Amino acid sequence: MSENDKQIEQMQKLIAEIEKHNYNYYVLDRPTISDAEYDKLYYQLVDLEKAAGFVLPYSPTQRVGDTVLDGFEKRRHEVQLYSLNKVRDFADLEKWVTEMKESGNNTDFAVEYKFDGLNLVIEYNHGLFVSATTRGNGLIGEDVSQQVKTIRSVPLKINFQGRLIVQGEGMMTNKSFEKYNKTAAEKLKNPRNGVAGAIRNLDVRETAKGNLDFFCYSILFCQDKEFDTQQQMHEFLIENGFQTGDYFKICDDVQQIIRCINEVDLVKNKLDVMIDGMVIKINKVAPRADIGFTAKYPKWAIAYKFVAQEATTLLKEVTWQVGRSGRVTPIAELEPVELAGATIRRATLNNIDDIKRKGVLENATVFVRRSNEVIPEIMGLAEKKEGSREIEIPSRCPSCNQPLTQKGPLLFCTNHSGCKDQVVDRIVHFASRNAFNIEGLSDKTVEAFYDVLGLRNTSDLFTLTESDLQKLDNFKEKKACNIITSIQNSKNIDFSRFLFALGIPEVGVKTAKDLARKYHSIQEISSADKEGLLEIDDIGEVIADNIITFFQDKDNIEEINQLFEKGVRLQQAEQKQANDKIAGKTFVLTGTLSRPRNEVESLIESLGGRTSGSVSKKTDFVLAGQSAGSKLDKAQALGVKVLSEKEFFDMIGSNQA
């Protein structure tokens, strides 16, 4: 076989695979691979065509779209719709910007969200809504006028009286998605599937249930009116009542564009709409005609796609893990896949209902999503395989083999003191840095305590002796002495750390501190009512119920009493006079500080301030030490005030930086 024949064969295989995925995605609305994996296939074909020096006439790189569904009346677009070319990195973006500067009379650039929804074209005449059409193949779409009329953010009447054709994206916001899934018999996989299904539903009443939105970003035709810039178009759309999203910026050069991309990349997972990148267009309209189009996309616009948040991989099996509260959780064991800069091998499946709703199977391909700083999650089934099987729900504990109890969609092992995984997890948490801070108690050490020394409760730690520890493998006199000393030294503990150590479900470090500010003893908190708990910021119904349930459990109260009997003493954190500049303000600490971070956090809280682990719009100050990372970047992107250590200590009137 000649080299030319080999290249043709490779192209044919790639084209066949790409077309299969196009059909699944656009026609059936049942994608079987992620966008990132599709892009990888597409660019393999692009690179192969460049290397070969020729293109097959039916290559997907030579056409705009795909097949149109038969269920709707077809409508020919008056203005051809194009796709957007994509750049793969900032180096390619810089090349494109340089070319546009040279071709576009030193133009500036408009930067907007790249929405991940369903492309729609809407026509108006004499100020009234006329029709709405799906993108289809770019030349012919589907008439979805009645469906789009149900979208409240689509104006039925506008100020402009001439003929107008606009383009935008039909979207289901995350809030609408969650609301829909609460009552839907068949749950949606994600908002993108939600909007596609709603718009293509012949029953308009079902479309309305999706509570969709429309974000407009382009003017395809405007009778007797010309625009000089993309910014003028954007302002015209707003003036006529169109929703355009909350991000539109004009940039002079590539560095400004990159800053915009990084700014949005940091906060994209907090947005109420799904975006998968940013769109950059030359702002000036006049040069666009000269710069022109390819058969597929305009040369004067480009899309920068974010690092993939979703991928497909094989779910090999589901294992079940027991946590310190006795809850038994399903864990998906995956074929390793690269996602958002990490290798993903495991992902969460929340409970029994989650497994049923998502329809996932063992030995099947699934969608897995990873958002920033969030545990990877299985989103749904992508494709069955030969040998795919239902996930078996256990009836006995995978750790102690005792019968499980089901509460709603959750499974629990009630063998509180006899289930090894529960006990070990509970003691490790109890001894952790933010709790009793007992040094040297690794998972393996605590397992040895359970197996050899018979520890079953956290209070048992305070009865251990050096001679007990020397019974364990590799425990010499010095190591045993150090652990016993650390255990004894931990007995005097702040009330908030004690509350965290108890392992109340959903009560983390911050919530424990908030509880300790309001309730000053175990007696007070154990008799707290729900109304009082809900008065604390960030404590909702679930956490309040967890706290009440925990202190109603006789075993928990008995264990707390045992801790006190064995010498544990609670201390309230020292309360200094509130500082007017600190009181009520939220601080986030990042980087390496000159003093231990927990010491600085305690100082802030003693002056009436609050600390948080993540930056948001509600953050008042970010205290940045050496080698500050993504939290500093996010603070700068959100416009949050950043303090150096010197500035912080000057603020509180201290020279201790």
N, C-alpha and C positions, 0 to 999 in steps of 0.2 A: 504494500500500500504506500502510495506516494505521500510526502509531507502535506501536500495540498488536500489529499483525501482524508488524512488524519484530522486536519483542522476542521474540515467540513463535518466530519462525524462528531467531533467534540462540540461544535456549534449546535448541531441538531439535537444532541442530548441535552445541552443546556437550555435550548429553546423549548423543548418538550417539557422539561421540568418547570421552567418559568411560567409557561402557558397553563400548566396544571394548577399552579398556585394562583395565577391571575383569575382563573375560573372559580376556584374555591373562595377567593377573597371578594371579588367584585360581583359575581353572579349569584353564588350560593350564600354569601355572607358567612362562610364557615372557614376561616383561615386555618391552615394546618402548619404554618411556620410563622415566626415572628418577622417584623419589618426588617430587623437587622440582618436576619438570615436571608431574606428575600434580596436585600440590597447587595449582599455578598455574592449571590448567584448572578445578579444583574451585572455587577461590575466585572465578574469573571468573563462574562460574555463580551462586555465592552472592551476589556483588555485583549481578549482573544481576537476580536475583529480588528483592533488596531495592529496587532502583531501580524495578522494574516494579510492585511491590506485590502480586504473585501468584506462585504456584508451580504448575507443571504436576504432575499427580498421579503421574506416573511418574518424577519427578526423582530422581536418586541422593541428593540432600540429604534426602529424606524416608524413606529406608529404611536399614537397618543394614548389610546385607551383600550377598552375591551368590549365584550358582547353586551347587548342590551337585553334586559328581561322582557318576556312577552306579555306579562300581566298588566302592563300599562300602555296607554296610547303613546306612540313614539312622536317625538318632536325634534325637528332639525334646528340646531342652533344657528342663529343669525351671524354670530361671531364665533369663529372656531376657538375652542378652549385648549390651552396648552398645559403640559405638566411643567414642573420646575426641575432644572438640573440641580444636582447636589454636589457640595464639596465635602471631602472626607476629613480635612484637617485645616488648621489655620494657615499652613503654608499654601495650600490650594486656594484658600480664601484670599490671601494676599495677592496671589497671581491674578485672580479675577478682578480684584479691586484696582490693581495697577492697569489692567487692560481697559477697564471701564473709564478710569481717569483719562487715559489717552484718547479713547474713542468718544467720550461723552462731554468734551469741553470742560474738563476738571469738575465734573459733577459731584455733588454730595450724595448721601445715601439714606433711604428710609429703612428702618429696621422694625419688624413686627413679629408677633407670634406666628409659628407654623401650627395651626390648629389640626387636631387629629379627629376629624368627624366625617361628614358626608357633604361633598361639594354640591352646591346648588346655584342655579341662575334664576334670578327673579326679574320680571319685566313690569314696568309701570307706564301708564299713559294718562295724560290729563290729571296727574296727581293721584291716580287710583291703581291699586294692585290689579294686574292683568293675568299673570301666570307664573308658575314656578316649574322648573325642569331640573332633573338630575344631570350630572355631567355626562353620564353614559360613556361613549367612546370619544368625546370631544367634538364630534360632528352631530351625533344624534343622541338625545337623552330621553327620559321618560317624563311625561306630564304628571306632576305631583302637586298640582295647584291646590286641591282641596286639603291635602295633608299639610302643606306648608301654611295654609291659612290658620291652622290650629296653633301655630307658634306665636306666642304673644309678643315676642321681640321683633317679629316681622310687621312693619307698619302696613296697614291696609290703605292708608292715605298719607301722602307726603306733600310738602310745600311746592316742590318743583312740578311745573305743569306740562313740560315737554315729555317726549318719549325717553325712557331711561331703562337701561339693562345693567343690573349689578350682579356681582358674583361674591359668594361667601361660603361659609361652612355651617351646615346644620350640626348642632351639638347637643349632647345630653350632659349637663353638668354633673359633677360628683354628688352633689346634694340630691338632685333629681334621681340619679341612679340608685342611691341608697334608699330614698323614699319609695321608689318603684319596687325594689326588691323586697321590701318589708311585707308587701301584700301580694306580690305576684306568685301565681301558681308555678310558673316556670321562670326561674331566676335568670337574669342577664349575666353574661360573663364579664363585660366591661362596658363603659359608656359608649364606646365607638360602635359596638354591636347593637347597643340600645337605640341609637339614633338611626342606624341603617334599617333595623327591623321596623321601627315606628314609621319612618317615612315611606317604606315600601309595603305598609299594611293597607289593604284595600278598605278596611273598616276604619273610617276617620275617627270614630270614637276611641278606638284603640290607640291611634296616633296621639290623640289629645292626652291620654294617660301618661305618656312619656314626659310631659311638661318640658318640651324641647326649647332650645334657644337657637338664634341665628346670629352669626358674627360676620359682618360685611367688610370686605377689604379691597374690592376692585370695581371699577366702573368700566364696563365693556362698550357701552354706547350712551351718549348723552346729547340729545337733539339741540342743535344750535348753541352749544356751549363747549368751550375749550378750556383745558387745564394746563397750566405751565409746569406743575410739579405734582408728585405723589402726595405731598402734604396738603395741597389744595383739594385734591380728591378726597382725602381723609376728612378734612374739615367739612366739605360738602355733604358727605355721607352723614356725619354727626348732625349737621344742620337739618337734615331731612329725616331725622329720627331713627337712623340705623344704629344698632349696637356694633361697636368695632373692637371690643376688647379694651383692656386697660393699659396697653403698652404700644406706644408709637414714638420712635425717636429718630431724629435726624443726626447723622454722623458725617464728619468731614473726611475721615481717613480710616484705615483698617484697624488701628489701635483702638479707636473709639468704638468701632463695631465689635471688636473682640471683648472689650469691657462690657458692652451691652449683653453679649452672649453669655459671658461668665456671670453677670448679674442675675440673669434669668435662670441660668442653670442651677444656681444655689437655692432658688425659691420655687422652682417649677412644681415640686411635689406638694407644695402648700396651696397651689392654685385650685380653683373650683372647676377648671376646664382642663381637658387633656391636651397637652402640646407635645410635639416630638422634635421641635427644633425652632429655628428662627428663619424668617424670610428677609432677604436683603434685596432691595430694588434701587436702581439709580433714581434719584429724586426728580431730575429734570425729564420732562416728557419729550421735548423736541428731538434729542439724540436717539431716542428708542427706535425710530423708523430706520435710521441709517445703520444702527447696530444690528437690528433685525432679529430673525428667528431661525432656528433649525426646524426640521420636520416635527420635532417633539416638544421643544421648549423655547421660550424667549432667551436671547443671549444676555439681556440687560437685567435679568433677575436670577437669583440663586437661593438655594436653601442650605442652611447648615443644620445638620441633624445632631442631636445630643447623643451621648453614649447610650447604647441600648439599655433599656430598663426591663425588657421582656425578651424571653427566648423560649425555645422548645427543647425539651430533652426527655430522655427515657426515665419514667418512674419505675424503678426496679422492684421495690417493695415498700410496704409501710410497716414501721416498727412502732411499738407503744412504750412510752416512757412515763414513769411515776415521779411526780414532783413532791416537794416537801409538804404540800397541803393534802396529798393523797390523790390529786387529780391525775387521771391517766390520759395522756395526750398523744395523738397520732403524729408521727414524723415521717415525711416522705424521703426515702433514700433514693438519690438521683444519680444518673450517669453524669459525671462532672461536666459543667458548662461554664464558660466565661461570660460574666454578666456584670455590667457597671463596674468594671475594674477589679472584680474578684472571681475566684473559682468557687462555684456553688455546688455543693455535694448533698446538702440536706435543705429541706424547706418545711414550713409548717402547714399542717392541715388542722384547722382549729378544733373541730369536734365532729361527732357523728353526722349532724345535719349538714355541716360544711362538705363532708365527703359526698353525701347524697346529692346535695344541690349542684355541686360542680361535676358530678358524674364521672369522677376520675377512677381509673382502674390500675392495678398493678400490671407491669410489663406493657405499658402503653405510653405514647408520647403525650406530654402535658405542657401547658404554658406555665412558666414560672416568672414572677415579677420581683424585682428588687428595687425599692426606693431608697433614697439616701438614709443611712443610719437605721434602716428598718430590716428586720429579719425577712429573708426571702419567703415568698408565699406562692403556693400553687393556685393559679387562677381558674384552670379548667382543663378539660380533656381536649387535646388537639387531634389525635388519631389513634384508633384501635390498631392492634397488631395481632397476628396469629399467636394465640396463647395468652392474650390479655385475660385478666381474671378480676372478679369482684374482690374488693378489700374486705377481709374477714374482721368483724367486730369482736374483740375478745370478751369472754364471759368471766375470765379469771385474771388476777393481777399478774403481769409479766415478771414481777419481782418476787412475790411471796406465794403466788398461786392461790390466794384466797379469792372467794367469789366477789365480783365487782358490783357496786350499786350504781344505778343510772338515775341521774337527776336531770330531766329534760334531755338536751343533747350531750350532756357531760357524763363521763364515767369517773367513779371514785373508788379507791381502795380504802376501806375503813379500818384496816389493820394498823392503827396509828403507830403503835410502838413495836410491832413485830414485822413490819415490812422494811427490809434493809434499805432499799433505794430511798424511801421516804425519810427514814431516820438519818441516813448519811447526808442527804441533801439539806435536811433541817439543821443538823449540827454544823455543817460547813457554812451555811448562811449565818447562823448564830455567831460563829467565830470570825466572820469576815471583817474586813478593814473598817467598814462603816457601821458595824455593829459592836461586838465585844473586842474586836481587834486582837484576837489571840494568835500569836505568831506560831507558825510551824504546823498548823492543822490543815494539811492538804486532803484531797478526796481519799487518797490511798491510806493516809494516816488514820482518818476517821473510819474507813472501812475496817482497818485493823482493830480499832477501838471496839467496833461492833462485833467482829468475828471472835476476837481473842479475849477482850475484857468485858464483853457483855453490855456495853453502853446502849441504852435505849431512849434516853431523854437528855435534853440539853443540860438539865441540872446535875446529871451524873458526872459532868466534866469536873465539877468542883469537889468531888470525892476522890479523884484520882491522886495517886502518889507516885513518887519517882520509882519505887520498886514495881508498881503496876506497869509502868511504861518500859522498864527494862526486860519485861517478859516478851516484848515484841521484837521481831527481827530487825537488826540494824539500829537498835536504840541503845546507844552507849550512855554512860552516866551523865556526860555534859549535855547531850541532846535532851535527855529526859528532864534534867534539872531546868534547862531553859524553857521547856514547854510548861512545866508545872509553875515556874515563876511567872510566866506570861499569863497563865490562867488565874493565878492568885491576884496579880496586879490589875486584872480586868474587872474585878468585883465592884469597884467604885466607877460608876458609869453614868453619863448624862442620860436624862429621861428620854430624850428624842432618840438616842442611839439604842436604848433599851427597847423602845417601841418598834423600831425598825428590826431589831434582832428577833422579835417574836414571830416574824414571818406572816403577819396578817396579809391575806391576799390583796394585791394591788396597792399596798401601802409601801411606797418607796421612801428614800431618804428625805426628800422634800416634804412629803405628806406627814411623815413622822415628826419633822420639826414643826410643821404647822399645828399638829395636834398638841405637841408639848407646850406651845405658846398659850393655847387656850385652856388646856386641862393640865393641872399641876400634880396629879397623882394617879396611880392606877385606880384608886377608888372612884375618882371623878370621871375618868374616861370609861370605866366599865359600866357606869350608870348613866352615861350620856345618852340622850335621845336623838332620834334621827334629825329632828328639826335643828337642834343645836349643831350637829355635825355638818349639815348642809350649809350653815352660815360661813363655814371656812372655804376660802377661795380654792378652786380646783378639786373640791370633794363633791362628787355627784352621787346619784342614787346608788350606784353599784358599790362604790367604795364605802359609803355610809352603811349599807346593808352588811358588807363584809366585816366591818368593825364591830357592829352590834352582834352579829352571829358569832364572831370569834370570842367575845367576852361573855356570851351566853353558854359557851361550851364548858362544862364542869371540868373536863380533862385539862383544858387550857388554863383555867383558874388554879387548878391544883398544881400544875407545873410552875406557874408564876410564884405561888406560895412556897414551893420547894426551893426556887432560886433565892428567895429572900431568907429562908431558913438556913441556907448554905452560905450566907454571907454577902450576897449581892446587895449593894446599897445605891439608891438612885440620887443623882445630883441634878439640880436645875442649872442650866447654863447661866453664867454670870451675866446679869442684865446691867448694862451701862446706860447712862442717860441718852435718850434718843438724840441723834444728830439731825438737824433740820434738813441738811443736804442729802442725807442717806435715808431717813425714815420714809417708808412707803415705796422706795425705789427698788427696781429689780436689776440685779447685777449678774453678768455671766463672766466667769473667769476662764482665761485661755493662755496657753504657753507656760513657760517655766518662770515662777515667781521667786523672789528672794526669801520668802517665808513659806512654810508648808501651806498648801492650798486650803486644807480643812481649817487651819488656823485663821486664814484671811476670811473664809466664809463665815466662821463663828464670830469674827470681829464685826463684819457687816450686819449680821443678824442681831448682835447685841446692841447695835446702834439703831435698830428699828428697820433695817433694810431686809431685802429678800434675795436669795440666790437661786439661779436656775441653771440647768445643764445645757440648754439650747437657746440659740438666738432667735428672736421673733420681733415683730413690730411692737410688741408689748415690752421689750427689753429697754431699760433706761440707759444703762451703761455696760460696756464691755471693758473689763480690766485685762489688759494684754501684757503678758510678760515676754520673755525671750522665746524665739521660734514659735510664735503664735501661728496657728494654722487656719483651717477652713472657717472656724467661728469668727475670726477677725475679718476674713473675706466677706462673710455673710453680713457682718455688722456694717461694713463699709458699703455693701450693696444696698442695705436697707436704710442707710443714713443714721444708724445708731451711734451715739457718742462713744468714742473710744478713749480710754484713760490709760496713761502709763502708770507705773507704781508710784512715781513721785507725785503725779497729779492726783492720784487717789489719796495718798497720805496728806497732801496739802489740803485736800477737800475736807478731811476729817480732823484737821488741825494737829497732825502728828508728824514727827520727823523720823519715823522708824522705817522708812523704805529701805 
